[in-house]
Amino acid sequence: MFVVDAKHHEIHYSDSLNWPWPSNDVDQICQWLQHHSFVPFSKGLALPHGMQDDSYSCTIAMVNIIHHHLFSNPLFSYNRKEFLCIQDLLYLLCAHINIKDQSYPSYLRPSTAPDNNSQSKSKSLCSAESPSPSLTSPPGQKFPTFKCSCAYGD
């Protein structure tokens, strides 16, 4: 993951597999920035990141690097990867439930009508603060709870 810091004219890089800086990519970013009238950028510090231990958690590890950089969220770890996947899935679901775009089927679009069943289904799906009663957690473990507020503003 790259961060282009226009304020300090630096490019930062991070990789959850600890791969080295991809010099060709950094050079291309610098060339693009110079072509668009930015002053030259230098190589900044590597961004902190968690370490992935598999070949398929790249996306969630990258999203976590961004969350850590912007919001100081805890770094990705093997023990937290499923939690982070579910958390980001809920963020995406809530964002889609809030969309009132006509290109989505009507059952996916929330309505502002208070008596509309699709709204109450969307609201209960999105704002659930505890797991469904039909889900059972393994002995000694609790499911994490999530809070996702969907806004149906005017």
Steps between C-alpha positions, in 0.01 A plus 500: 500500500624849414421828669583815306545776756461820298554722804847360576580391141563141603393158381448234766473127442382202701461130432359239737734239347803725569596519134756770415404835351405450133736757349338492155158580645641783713676642191175488301310678777770769515492544122121534504520760779767701315299480177208656692714790629583370846842566643723191528402251771738304719476154650340526844501256787338161463152493650441270798320181408400163636644181359282262304581131527312378194463581132140623506467770770665775293187707452391509862860563610523793256169647616629466856818692411280784377279487812810498721659790312187717501324399822766324714309169493693200635720331241401186314589171666427134439263493800300800377473434126152342510373782723642760257338325201160495668535859618580627150224287348252666735628846401444410133157352563387806690626727225305302238186490710513880520511537122176625350627465144226388259737253331477274808201266524227640722556236769860627540400867524384637834183701496427803715140388541457397865256217422712340226607143586822522294615790718448312822679195358792716388512683828499181707763340277729796521465626854513169683721548802518134595523177304191317386357272772537206260878540505691326773858577589763235576535419873694769683474750212256779433413643163615860464214748483485763231313821483416631161253785481314545175370848435180546305520878496291727284 
